[in-house]
Amino acid sequence: MAKVAWILGGGSGIGAETAKALSGRGWTVAVSGRREQPLAALAVSHGARPYPLDVTDLEAVRATVARIVEDLGRIDLMIFSVATKQTTKTGQYGYESYASVIDTNLLGALRVIDPVVTQMRRQGGGEIALVASVAGYFGLPRSAAYSSGKAAMIALAETMRTELERDNIAVRLISPGFVKTDFTAPNDFPMPFLMEAEEAGRRIADGLLNSKRFEIAFPRRMVYPLKLIAMLPYPLFFAIMKRLLPRGKS
C-alpha cells in the first residue's frame, strides 16, 4: 500500500514541486493551501488529493486532519511548507504586520502539528518535516518578522526531534536558500544561488526518502557560509549585518 504524505502549502512553489516529486515516487499525496485552483490542477496533473485549508483556522485544521485520515487511512508524512512574509522598512516593528506573518508561518504550523502528532501516535509513528529557511539562521535586516518566525521554527523542530523520538515520530528540518517562486519574485535585492522550484522539490524528496539526517539544507555553497556567520563573535556579526542595510533609504 502506498504511503500517504500531506503537504501544506502544496498548491504552488516548493510545496507543489515536492508533491509532484513524491507522487512520482509512488506516494499518495494530499495537498492543502488557501487557493483551490492550484490544488485542483495538481489533482489533474499528478493525482494529488486536494484539501483546501487556511492554517490560521484551528477548527478547519482539525477537521481537515480528520478528513484525510478518513479518506486515506493515515498520515505517514506531514510537510509544512506554508509561508508568508512582509518586507518592512528598517527600524519599524508594527504589530499588525508581524502578527500576520507569525500567525501563518509559526502558529499555523503549531495548529497542524498537534492533531497530526495525535494521529501519528494513534497509528504507531510517522514523520513530520518543517520547512524553515536559511533566513532563520540569524536575524536579517528588513526581514525581522520572517527571520524570527523561521528561527523559532528551527528551535521547534529541534525540540520536537528530541521529544517525539520515543513515539516513533521522526522530525526533520528543511532549510532552503533562495528558490525561484512567486514568493521570492517581489524581492528587490540580489538572491545568490537562486534555484528553480523543481530542483528544490526534488532535493527535498530525495533528502526525506534517501537519508535520515535531521536537516535538509541547500544549496550547500550558501548554507555553509551562513552557518559560519551565525557562529561569529557579535562584533564581527553586526559589522557584516550593517553592510546589508540599504544605503540612502530605509
Steps between C-alpha positions, in 0.01 A plus 500: 500500500631846408609724783305822558658845504316819591662818369379835627588789273477242226320710242804679361874549530711260703199322646349423160829378357554276803150361451583420137828335599340280766210410274752393237660270757172319565366688802138594549515876545246728666558871439363800686505873441265796504450513122289222355597539134870399535400204714252388238768533232732272699218251535465485121871500414641279778207333673537699822204509737396863560400624845460881497601648835595822675746407777391799711163324554549248782165324462551466125844349562358240738219417259744462210722260692193290578388505133840392371516211746145398413572517126855363488532301821806664654762776469850356465669831422391858562692783333424854617607730216266793564662844507418865469720806549500877512820683420499797732690826519800488728428586860123453477329230704127544449303241693241429231748406227709288735197326648376406154830337405546315829135386506542327165861385498542386860163474673358349180751217537404448864131481412585215263764324710278427800229293321758340271712383795185360661421307182857375458505374859173321430638330187835412658729761348568729207714787385466879521706736283497873572615733224695783660763701308865594509353840594432347840869448577524859626314831492507664158443874452160582345379143567453502876155342503586231247845423647376487859213270404733266314751507788219393729410226252855368517490496882159331491625227266805438722280462807251274322779280365608422856157471657319294235764238428355276772165511316665374180438842340799629305532878468695660217601858426512636144703819447498623139691795365353720229254314278336650191131518590219753527612541862846633407397682180436836676845505663686818407845377606756255357417133556822299471483140380133536401358153438206382292204373703505164323858440612412600857207258505721219372763568765241497776349173381843341461607620845186371669498163326870424465651628825432515874677830568315758706555802275458509124666829402596628157687624306804412709713783357250737660419298812856456627601869487176600676554244774852639542369857527258387771797374702701823484557718808236771516730791406588329172144379446348848537767652279389265223132564564547876468626445146163348413309816589378697197700813437335838489152362573318282750 
